[in-house]
Amino acid sequence: MKFNKLIFIITCVGSFFISSEFVYAQNIQFMENNNGLIVSKKEYDFINEYYGMGYFDNMNFDDYEWIKSFNIDDSDVEINTIYSNTLSRNVTYETASKKLMIVKSCSSNCIIVVKCQWLVNPKIRSYDVIGARFSGTDLVSDSIVTKVTSNSGTEYFSNLKRTSNGIGVSVQLPIANNLSIEQKFTVGSSGIVYASYQHAIENVLLATSKLYTINSQGFGGVFQFYGGAVGKYDEMNGVYIDL
């Protein structure tokens, strides 16, 4: 296996030295992976925290485009994570089944990314819902990108429901492993964003998955289901982040 190259840029004039692991040039640190992708030290640290150690080794340039849009080097970046549920009803549930996180990257506005990483393979593959509620802020762009990544590739979803105080997108889980659901949007630089991912615990139709309002009393502080969607979702806790 090819080792990552750590590249240091140092403020000296003259020659530089290259070994199998280090490249010396000027006073900024960079990392290079097996595919020749080079990122800054700040981006590398973010990738390790966001995706986990080892992910960077085989990242390709398409993977990096998703990270590049965060403008990490010139922004204030923060990650908040929840690992477990608190359920209001008695259902079968594995506390280690998935991890939910929210990320902000702020300059004049804030890019928000919500990510649910499945730690096991879910039994039910139906329409799950991912989204956010806004308090003291709002979207500054209509660009809302929601994707599901697995060992079979990446699929984008646009089953958007937008209300005056938030958004939700229904995503259909593929029959694949290593599932990760991510959503990215841009809001103003003040206020709070609450985010939630709700997993269908039985098969539901797309139309059923949209039977919710965006409400602080809802699951994860976001989704309040009604009608045929009541009792169909796992009631996972949400995350939030101050802007």
Secondary structure, DSSP 8 states (H G I E B T S, - for coil): ----EEEE--S--S---B-SSEEE-SS-EEEE-TTS-EEEHHHHHHHHHHH-TTTGGG--HHHHHHHHTT-GGGSEEEEEEE-----SS-----TTSEEEEEEEEESSSEEEEEEEEESS--S--SEEEEEEEEES--BS-S--EEEEEETTEEEEE-EEEEETTEEEEEEE--S-SS-EEEEEEEE-SSSEEEEEEE-BSS---HHHHT-EEEEEEEETTTEEE-GGGTT-B-----EEEE-
